[in-house]
Amino acid sequence: MSAEWVEREHDEEDFDGAVLDEATLRACRFTRCSFRGADLAHAVTEHCVFDDCDFTGARLNGSAHEGTAFLNCRFRGARLFGAEFRECKLTGSSFAEANLDAARIRGGDWSFAALAQQDLRGQNLRRVRFADADLAGCNLEKADLREADLARATLRGARLAGADLRGANVEGIDFAGLALRGTRLDLAQAVAVVRCLGARVEFE
Protein backbone atom coordinates (compact mmCIF):
# COMPACT_ATOMS: atom_id res chain seq x y z
CA MET A 1 0.00 0.00 0.00
CA SER A 2 1.89 3.06 -1.24
CA ALA A 3 1.02 6.11 0.85
CA GLU A 4 2.54 9.41 1.89
CA TRP A 5 2.10 10.77 5.40
CA VAL A 6 3.38 14.27 6.19
CA GLU A 7 3.56 15.89 9.64
CA ARG A 8 1.02 13.51 11.15
CA GLU A 9 0.95 12.93 14.92
CA HIS A 10 -0.32 9.78 16.60
CA ASP A 11 -0.43 9.05 20.31
CA GLU A 12 -1.06 5.54 21.71
CA GLU A 13 -2.61 4.30 18.46
CA ASP A 14 -2.72 0.72 17.23
CA PHE A 15 -1.19 -0.03 13.81
CA ASP A 16 -0.81 -3.76 14.47
CA GLY A 17 -0.74 -5.71 11.20
CA ALA A 18 -1.02 -2.53 9.12
CA VAL A 19 0.14 -2.79 5.51
CA LEU A 20 2.37 0.22 4.90
CA ASP A 21 4.90 -1.28 2.51
CA GLU A 22 6.55 1.34 0.30
CA ALA A 23 4.88 4.14 2.31
CA THR A 24 6.70 7.46 2.76
CA LEU A 25 6.51 9.18 6.15
CA ARG A 26 7.89 12.70 6.52
CA ALA A 27 8.18 14.70 9.76
CA CYS A 28 5.61 12.46 11.50
CA ARG A 29 5.55 11.73 15.23
CA PHE A 30 4.34 8.52 16.86
CA THR A 31 4.23 8.24 20.66
CA ARG A 32 3.61 4.89 22.41
CA CYS A 33 2.12 3.42 19.23
CA SER A 34 2.06 -0.28 18.36
CA PHE A 35 3.24 -1.61 14.99
CA ARG A 36 3.31 -5.29 15.99
CA GLY A 37 3.40 -7.46 12.89
CA ALA A 38 3.03 -4.44 10.60
CA ASP A 39 4.38 -4.53 7.05
CA LEU A 40 6.77 -1.60 6.51
CA ALA A 41 8.94 -3.30 3.90
CA HIS A 42 10.65 -0.74 1.65
CA ALA A 43 8.99 2.11 3.57
CA VAL A 44 10.82 5.45 3.78
CA THR A 45 10.91 7.70 6.84
CA GLU A 46 12.43 11.18 6.86
CA HIS A 47 12.95 13.12 10.10
CA CYS A 48 10.20 11.24 11.92
CA VAL A 49 10.06 10.45 15.65
CA PHE A 50 8.91 7.10 17.06
CA ASP A 51 8.89 7.39 20.85
CA ASP A 52 8.41 4.24 22.93
CA CYS A 53 6.82 2.35 20.01
CA ASP A 54 6.53 -1.42 19.61
CA PHE A 55 7.69 -3.01 16.32
CA THR A 56 7.64 -6.61 17.57
CA GLY A 57 7.52 -8.98 14.59
CA ALA A 58 7.24 -6.12 12.10
CA ARG A 59 8.65 -6.31 8.57
CA LEU A 60 11.04 -3.48 7.74
CA ASN A 61 13.04 -5.27 5.05
CA GLY A 62 14.65 -2.81 2.66
CA SER A 63 13.24 0.20 4.51
CA ALA A 64 15.19 3.49 4.48
CA HIS A 65 15.38 5.98 7.33
CA GLU A 66 16.92 9.45 7.14
CA GLY A 67 17.35 11.52 10.30
CA THR A 68 14.59 9.55 12.04
CA ALA A 69 14.54 8.89 15.79
CA PHE A 70 13.44 5.55 17.25
CA LEU A 71 13.58 6.29 20.99
CA ASN A 72 13.26 3.36 23.40
CA CYS A 73 11.48 1.30 20.73
CA ARG A 74 11.19 -2.48 20.71
CA PHE A 75 12.08 -4.48 17.61
CA ARG A 76 11.85 -8.01 19.03
CA GLY A 77 11.81 -10.51 16.17
CA ALA A 78 11.51 -7.72 13.59
CA ARG A 79 12.90 -8.26 10.11
CA LEU A 80 15.25 -5.47 9.07
CA PHE A 81 17.19 -7.25 6.34
CA GLY A 82 18.75 -4.61 4.09
CA ALA A 83 17.27 -1.69 6.06
CA GLU A 84 19.25 1.55 5.99
CA PHE A 85 19.62 4.08 8.80
CA ARG A 86 21.26 7.40 7.91
CA GLU A 87 22.04 9.74 10.81
CA CYS A 88 19.24 8.19 12.84
CA LYS A 89 18.82 8.07 16.61
CA LEU A 90 18.09 4.65 18.09
CA THR A 91 18.76 5.54 21.73
CA GLY A 92 17.60 2.85 24.12
CA SER A 93 15.97 0.68 21.45
CA SER A 94 16.15 -3.10 21.71
CA PHE A 95 16.64 -5.65 18.92
CA ALA A 96 16.30 -9.02 20.62
CA GLU A 97 15.90 -11.80 18.04
CA ALA A 98 15.66 -9.21 15.25
CA ASN A 99 17.23 -9.80 11.86
CA LEU A 100 19.62 -6.95 11.02
CA ASP A 101 21.51 -8.91 8.35
CA ALA A 102 22.76 -6.66 5.54
CA ALA A 103 21.38 -3.58 7.34
CA ARG A 104 23.37 -0.38 6.73
CA ILE A 105 24.08 2.06 9.55
CA ARG A 106 25.51 5.39 8.47
CA GLY A 107 26.35 7.61 11.43
CA GLY A 108 23.80 8.43 14.10
CA ASP A 109 23.33 7.69 17.79
CA TRP A 110 22.72 4.11 18.98
CA SER A 111 23.59 4.80 22.62
CA PHE A 112 22.09 2.36 25.16
CA ALA A 113 20.74 0.21 22.30
CA ALA A 114 20.43 -3.53 22.97
CA LEU A 115 22.16 -5.20 20.00
CA ALA A 116 23.47 -8.37 21.60
CA GLN A 117 24.28 -11.23 19.20
CA GLN A 118 23.70 -9.14 16.06
CA ASP A 119 25.74 -9.80 12.92
CA LEU A 120 27.39 -6.51 11.94
CA ARG A 121 30.49 -7.91 10.29
CA GLY A 122 32.03 -5.84 7.54
CA GLN A 123 29.76 -2.92 8.32
CA ASN A 124 30.81 0.70 7.88
CA LEU A 125 30.10 1.94 11.42
CA ARG A 126 32.45 4.88 11.29
CA ARG A 127 31.54 7.69 13.71
CA VAL A 128 28.44 5.85 14.99
CA ARG A 129 27.72 6.48 18.68
CA PHE A 130 27.40 3.21 20.61
CA ALA A 131 28.03 4.63 24.09
CA ASP A 132 26.71 2.28 26.81
CA ALA A 133 25.23 -0.02 24.13
CA ASP A 134 24.96 -3.78 24.61
CA LEU A 135 27.10 -5.34 21.87
CA ALA A 136 27.71 -8.60 23.72
CA GLY A 137 28.29 -11.50 21.36
CA CYS A 138 28.08 -9.30 18.27
CA ASN A 139 29.98 -10.27 15.16
CA LEU A 140 32.00 -7.13 14.36
CA GLU A 141 34.66 -8.84 12.28
CA LYS A 142 36.19 -6.49 9.71
CA ALA A 143 33.80 -3.72 10.76
CA ASP A 144 34.97 -0.14 10.28
CA LEU A 145 34.57 1.44 13.73
CA ARG A 146 36.98 4.30 13.22
CA GLU A 147 36.07 7.33 15.33
CA ALA A 148 33.02 5.53 16.73
CA ASP A 149 32.00 6.18 20.34
CA LEU A 150 32.17 2.87 22.19
CA ALA A 151 32.49 4.36 25.67
CA ARG A 152 31.34 1.86 28.31
CA ALA A 153 29.78 -0.40 25.68
CA THR A 154 29.42 -4.07 26.60
CA LEU A 155 31.55 -6.15 24.23
CA ARG A 156 31.67 -9.41 26.15
CA GLY A 157 32.06 -12.25 23.68
CA ALA A 158 32.07 -9.91 20.67
CA ARG A 159 34.17 -10.89 17.66
CA LEU A 160 36.49 -8.10 16.52
CA ALA A 161 38.94 -9.93 14.27
CA GLY A 162 40.07 -7.60 11.49
CA ALA A 163 37.95 -4.68 12.80
CA ASP A 164 39.35 -1.14 12.62
CA LEU A 165 39.03 0.72 15.93
CA ARG A 166 41.48 3.53 15.26
CA GLY A 167 40.31 6.81 16.74
CA ALA A 168 37.33 5.21 18.47
CA ASN A 169 36.46 6.14 22.05
CA VAL A 170 37.08 2.95 24.04
CA GLU A 171 36.77 4.45 27.52
CA GLY A 172 35.54 1.88 30.01
CA ILE A 173 35.83 -1.07 27.60
CA ASP A 174 36.85 -4.39 29.16
CA PHE A 175 39.19 -5.94 26.61
CA ALA A 176 39.92 -9.02 28.72
CA GLY A 177 38.83 -12.15 26.88
CA LEU A 178 38.16 -10.40 23.58
CA ALA A 179 39.62 -11.95 20.43
CA LEU A 180 41.55 -9.12 18.79
CA ARG A 181 43.45 -10.99 16.11
CA GLY A 182 44.09 -8.58 13.24
CA THR A 183 42.19 -5.74 14.97
CA ARG A 184 43.60 -2.34 14.05
CA LEU A 185 44.29 -0.09 17.04
CA ASP A 186 45.93 3.27 17.54
CA LEU A 187 48.67 3.70 20.15
CA ALA A 188 46.40 4.91 22.95
CA GLN A 189 44.04 1.98 22.42
CA ALA A 190 46.91 -0.51 22.35
CA VAL A 191 48.07 0.84 25.71
CA ALA A 192 44.52 0.51 27.08
CA VAL A 193 44.36 -3.13 25.95
CA VAL A 194 47.71 -3.97 27.53
CA ARG A 195 46.72 -2.33 30.81
CA CYS A 196 43.39 -4.13 30.79
CA LEU A 197 45.33 -7.39 30.60
CA GLY A 198 47.26 -6.45 33.72
CA ALA A 199 50.54 -5.42 32.15
CA ARG A 200 52.43 -2.23 32.97
CA VAL A 201 53.24 0.19 30.19
CA GLU A 202 56.37 2.25 30.71
CA PHE A 203 57.73 4.85 28.32
CA GLU A 204 61.36 5.79 28.83
ABEGO torsion letter per residue (X at the ends): XBBBBBGBBBBGBBABGBBABGBBBBGBBBBGBBABGBBABGBBBBGBBBBGBBABGBBABGBBBBGBBBBGBBABGBBABGBBBBGBBABGBBABGBBABGBBBBEEBABGBBABGBBABGBBABGBBABGBBABGBBABGBBABGBBABGBBABGBBABGBBABGBBABGBBABGBBABGBBBBAAAAAAAAAAAGBBBBBX
